[in-house]
Amino acid sequence: MKNPLFFIPLILFVHTLSAQQQMQNSGFENWDDEGSAIAEPTNWSSIKTADALAAIAPEVLHRVAGRTGNYAIELEVKTLIGISANGIITNGRVHADYTPSNGYVFTDAGNPKWHTEFSGRPDSLVGWYKYAPMSGDKGKIEIILHSGTEGRLPRNNATINNEIANLRVDFVTPQTEWTRFSKAFNYKSAMNPAYILTTIAAGDSTISKEGTKLIIDDLELIYNSLEVDDFAATEIAVNGSNGFLYFTLENQENVSYQVADLSGKVIQSGKAKTKIPFNHDSGIYFIMIQNEREIFTKKLYILQ
């Protein structure tokens, strides 16, 4: 005997929350090796823990007062023996080089300290910053979601095909007060990623200017929320004489639906089409519509 399917909003809400992954320690509250020259936020890496030149690298990362909580990160561009050392941090690992253009950050899949496994598909990134650039400099946050075990920024030919999505936020204008930013992901694939690689830099790559400072706090990945409210009549309607659901969708490919009664029991499901028979009593129902990226839950009024 098959058990009946149930579609209870609370269960769906909990499921949605569990799928909404965040970057580790994205508020920078937890730190390793506190009080030492290599103090860093847990799960993050600067040039002091790079895979090369770490012993002679300057301290470009500092812990400062946070917008919320106790701490934020301050990144500063410094110069060492005539070479500009960008203030940089990553949730992967830094590869440093005497030639700045040869430096990069990467997912070190073989070491759990230097990678973040990630299977979510967030819509955007939000966070808060302060910025004190030297003339002509600019900072950034850049993120890629990637499959496989190889991810790198800047990209190269060996890693670019692994990319699922990306975003980049540029910081140019001085900001002395906490300022909010938001940036949407650009998706290149319908696949789910395996890792998230993030880099935050105070200066402009290989031409960063000594003295530029960037402060970052409270990074958060934003997902489409699961909302329950009313459908507009133009979005979905029911023929009162024969009983139909009418879907108005821009793209009907890979769109599925489930209808549940007030007890949460699924009473009908399938692939969404322009016109679908719906032979059930008048009343209030919940309908879930899902495509490759999003799930929407709405309240549906049936009048027969």
C-alpha positions as CSV (number, residue, x, y, z in Angstrom):
1,M,0.0,0.0,0.0
2,K,1.4,3.4,-1.0
3,N,1.5,6.1,1.6
4,P,-0.3,9.3,0.5
5,L,1.9,12.3,-0.4
6,F,1.7,15.3,1.9
7,F,2.6,18.9,1.0
8,I,2.6,20.8,4.3
9,P,3.9,24.5,4.1
10,L,5.9,24.1,7.3
11,I,7.7,21.0,5.9
12,L,8.4,22.8,2.7
13,F,9.7,25.8,4.5
14,V,12.1,23.7,6.6
15,H,13.3,21.9,3.5
16,T,13.9,25.2,1.7
17,L,15.9,26.6,4.6
18,S,18.1,23.5,4.7
19,A,18.9,24.0,1.0
20,Q,19.9,27.6,1.5
21,Q,23.6,27.1,2.0
22,Q,25.8,30.0,3.1
23,M,29.5,30.5,3.0
24,Q,31.3,29.4,6.1
25,N,32.0,32.2,8.7
26,S,30.6,34.8,6.4
27,G,30.3,37.3,9.3
28,F,34.0,36.8,10.2
29,E,33.3,36.3,13.9
30,N,35.5,33.2,14.3
31,W,39.3,33.4,14.0
32,D,42.3,31.0,14.0
33,D,45.7,31.8,15.5
34,E,44.5,34.9,17.2
35,G,47.2,37.3,18.3
36,S,49.7,35.9,15.8
37,A,50.9,37.3,12.5
38,I,48.9,34.6,10.7
39,A,45.6,35.3,12.4
40,E,42.8,34.7,9.9
41,P,39.0,34.2,9.9
42,T,38.2,30.5,10.3
43,N,37.7,29.0,6.8
44,W,39.4,31.9,5.1
45,S,43.0,32.4,3.8
46,S,45.1,35.4,3.1
47,I,48.7,35.6,1.7
48,K,50.0,34.7,5.1
49,T,48.8,31.2,4.5
50,A,49.5,31.1,0.8
51,D,51.0,28.0,-0.8
52,A,54.2,30.0,-1.6
53,L,56.0,33.1,-0.1
54,A,53.8,33.0,3.0
55,A,56.8,33.4,5.4
56,I,57.9,36.7,3.8
57,A,54.4,38.1,2.9
58,P,53.3,41.3,4.7
59,E,50.2,41.3,6.9
60,V,47.5,42.6,4.6
61,L,44.6,41.4,6.8
62,H,43.4,42.9,10.0
63,R,40.5,42.2,12.4
64,V,38.4,45.4,13.1
65,A,35.1,46.2,14.7
66,G,32.2,44.7,12.9
67,R,28.9,46.2,11.7
68,T,27.1,43.5,13.7
69,G,28.7,41.1,16.0
70,N,32.2,41.8,17.1
71,Y,34.4,41.6,14.0
72,A,34.9,42.5,10.4
73,I,37.9,42.1,8.1
74,E,40.0,45.0,6.9
75,L,42.2,44.3,3.8
76,E,45.1,46.7,3.0
77,V,47.4,46.9,0.0
78,K,51.1,46.9,1.1
79,T,54.4,47.0,-0.7
80,L,57.2,44.5,-0.1
81,I,60.7,45.0,-1.7
82,G,59.0,47.2,-4.4
83,I,56.3,44.7,-5.2
84,S,52.6,45.6,-4.5
85,A,51.0,43.0,-2.2
86,N,47.2,43.2,-2.7
87,G,45.1,42.9,0.4
88,I,43.3,39.7,-0.4
89,I,41.4,36.9,1.3
90,T,39.7,33.8,-0.1
91,N,37.7,30.8,1.1
92,G,40.0,28.8,-1.1
93,R,43.8,29.3,-1.0
94,V,46.1,31.9,-2.3
95,H,48.9,31.1,-4.7
96,A,51.4,33.9,-4.3
97,D,54.2,34.8,-6.7
98,Y,57.0,37.4,-7.0
99,T,55.3,38.4,-10.3
100,P,51.8,39.6,-9.3
101,S,50.2,38.6,-12.6
102,N,51.1,35.0,-11.8
103,G,49.2,35.0,-8.5
104,Y,45.7,33.5,-8.1
105,V,43.3,31.9,-5.6
106,F,42.1,28.4,-6.0
107,T,39.9,25.6,-4.6
108,D,42.2,23.1,-2.9
109,A,39.9,20.1,-2.9
110,G,42.5,17.9,-1.2
111,N,42.5,20.1,2.0
112,P,39.2,20.8,3.8
113,K,40.8,24.0,5.3
114,W,41.1,25.5,1.8
115,H,37.8,24.8,0.1
116,T,34.1,25.1,0.7
117,E,31.8,22.4,-0.6
118,F,28.6,23.9,-1.9
119,S,25.6,22.6,-3.9
120,G,23.2,25.5,-3.6
121,R,22.0,27.9,-6.4
122,P,21.7,31.3,-4.7
123,D,20.3,34.3,-6.6
124,S,22.6,37.0,-5.3
125,L,25.1,38.2,-2.7
126,V,24.5,41.0,-0.2
127,G,27.0,42.5,2.3
128,W,28.3,45.6,3.8
129,Y,31.6,47.5,3.2
130,K,33.7,50.6,3.9
131,Y,36.3,51.7,1.4
132,A,39.3,54.0,1.4
133,P,41.0,53.6,-2.0
134,M,44.1,55.4,-3.2
135,S,43.5,57.4,-6.3
136,G,42.6,55.2,-9.3
137,D,42.4,52.0,-7.3
138,K,39.4,49.7,-7.0
139,G,38.5,46.7,-4.9
140,K,36.3,43.7,-5.6
141,I,34.4,40.6,-4.4
142,E,34.4,37.8,-7.0
143,I,32.6,34.5,-6.6
144,I,32.4,31.4,-8.8
145,L,30.3,28.3,-8.2
146,H,32.0,25.4,-9.9
147,S,31.7,21.7,-10.5
148,G,34.6,19.2,-10.5
149,T,37.5,19.8,-8.1
150,E,39.3,22.6,-10.0
151,G,38.3,26.3,-9.5
152,R,40.5,29.3,-9.9
153,L,40.4,33.1,-10.0
154,P,41.5,34.6,-12.3
155,R,40.2,31.8,-14.6
156,N,42.3,29.8,-16.9
157,N,41.5,27.4,-19.7
158,A,41.7,24.4,-17.4
159,T,39.0,25.6,-15.0
160,I,36.6,27.8,-16.9
161,N,34.6,24.9,-18.2
162,N,33.8,23.9,-14.6
163,E,32.0,27.2,-13.9
164,I,28.3,27.0,-13.0
165,A,27.8,30.7,-12.0
166,N,29.7,33.8,-11.2
167,L,29.4,37.3,-9.9
168,R,31.6,40.3,-9.3
169,V,31.2,43.4,-7.2
170,D,33.5,46.3,-7.8
171,F,34.3,48.9,-5.1
172,V,35.4,52.3,-6.5
173,T,33.9,55.1,-4.4
174,P,35.2,56.0,-0.9
175,Q,32.7,55.0,1.8
176,T,33.4,56.0,5.4
177,E,30.1,54.5,6.7
178,W,28.8,51.0,6.4
179,T,27.3,50.7,2.9
180,R,25.2,47.9,1.7
181,F,25.9,46.2,-1.7
182,S,24.0,43.6,-3.7
183,K,24.9,41.6,-6.8
184,A,23.1,38.9,-8.7
185,F,24.7,35.6,-9.9
186,N,25.1,35.0,-13.6
187,Y,24.2,31.4,-14.2
188,K,25.9,29.6,-17.1
189,S,24.7,26.0,-16.4
190,A,21.6,24.3,-15.0
191,M,23.9,21.9,-13.0
192,N,24.4,22.1,-9.3
193,P,27.9,23.2,-8.2
194,A,30.3,21.2,-6.0
195,Y,32.2,24.2,-4.6
196,I,32.0,27.9,-4.0
197,L,35.2,30.0,-4.5
198,T,35.3,33.5,-3.2
199,T,38.0,36.2,-3.4
200,I,37.9,39.6,-1.7
201,A,40.5,42.2,-2.7
202,A,41.2,45.7,-1.6
203,G,43.1,46.8,-4.7
204,D,42.9,46.4,-8.5
205,S,44.7,43.1,-9.1
206,T,48.2,43.6,-10.3
207,I,48.0,47.4,-10.3
208,S,46.8,47.9,-6.7
209,K,47.9,51.0,-4.9
210,E,49.7,50.9,-1.6
211,G,47.5,52.2,1.3
212,T,44.1,51.2,-0.2
213,K,41.9,49.7,2.5
214,L,38.6,47.7,2.2
215,I,36.5,46.6,5.2
216,I,33.9,43.9,4.7
217,D,31.2,42.3,7.0
218,D,28.0,40.3,7.0
219,L,28.1,38.5,3.7
220,E,24.9,36.6,2.9
221,L,23.8,34.5,-0.1
222,I,20.2,35.3,-1.0
223,Y,17.8,32.7,-2.4
224,N,14.3,33.0,-3.9
225,S,12.0,32.8,-0.8
226,L,9.2,30.4,-0.5
227,E,6.1,32.5,-0.2
228,V,2.5,31.7,0.2
229,D,0.1,34.3,-1.1
230,D,-2.6,34.8,-3.7
231,F,-2.3,34.1,-7.4
232,A,-3.5,36.9,-9.7
233,A,-6.3,35.9,-12.0
234,T,-4.0,36.5,-15.0
235,E,-1.4,34.0,-13.6
236,I,-3.7,31.0,-12.9
237,A,-7.5,30.6,-13.3
238,V,-10.1,27.8,-13.1
239,N,-12.9,27.2,-15.5
240,G,-15.9,27.1,-13.2
241,S,-18.0,24.9,-15.5
242,N,-15.6,22.2,-16.5
243,G,-12.8,22.6,-14.0
244,F,-9.4,23.5,-15.4
245,L,-6.1,25.0,-14.3
246,Y,-4.8,27.6,-16.7
247,F,-1.0,28.3,-16.5
248,T,0.5,31.5,-17.9
249,L,4.2,30.8,-18.1
250,E,6.9,32.3,-20.2
251,N,8.6,29.0,-20.6
252,Q,6.7,25.7,-20.0
253,E,9.7,23.5,-20.4
254,N,10.8,21.6,-17.2
255,V,8.0,23.3,-15.1
256,S,6.1,21.0,-12.7
257,Y,3.3,21.6,-10.3
258,Q,1.7,20.0,-7.2
259,V,-1.7,20.9,-5.7
260,A,-2.4,20.2,-2.0
261,D,-5.5,20.6,0.1
262,L,-5.5,22.3,3.5
263,S,-4.4,19.2,5.3
264,G,-1.2,19.1,3.1
265,K,-2.2,16.1,1.1
266,V,-1.1,16.3,-2.6
267,I,-4.3,15.7,-4.7
268,Q,-2.8,16.4,-8.1
269,S,0.6,16.9,-9.7
270,G,2.3,16.8,-13.1
271,K,4.0,18.9,-15.7
272,A,2.6,22.4,-16.1
273,K,0.7,23.1,-19.4
274,T,-1.5,25.9,-20.6
275,K,-4.7,24.0,-19.7
276,I,-5.0,21.1,-17.3
277,P,-8.2,19.4,-16.0
278,F,-8.8,19.9,-12.3
279,N,-11.8,18.1,-11.0
280,H,-11.9,18.8,-7.3
281,D,-14.3,20.6,-5.0
282,S,-14.5,24.3,-4.5
283,G,-12.2,25.6,-1.7
284,I,-8.7,26.8,-0.9
285,Y,-5.7,24.8,-2.0
286,F,-1.9,25.3,-2.2
287,I,-0.1,25.0,-5.5
288,M,3.7,24.6,-5.8
289,I,5.3,25.4,-9.1
290,Q,8.9,24.4,-9.7
291,N,11.4,24.9,-12.6
292,E,15.1,24.2,-12.8
293,R,16.0,27.1,-10.5
294,E,13.0,28.1,-8.4
295,I,10.1,26.9,-6.3
296,F,7.0,29.1,-5.7
297,T,4.2,28.2,-3.4
298,K,0.9,30.1,-3.7
299,K,-2.6,30.0,-2.4
300,L,-5.2,28.8,-4.9
301,Y,-8.9,29.6,-4.8
302,I,-11.1,27.0,-6.6
303,L,-14.7,28.0,-7.6
304,Q,-16.6,25.2,-9.4
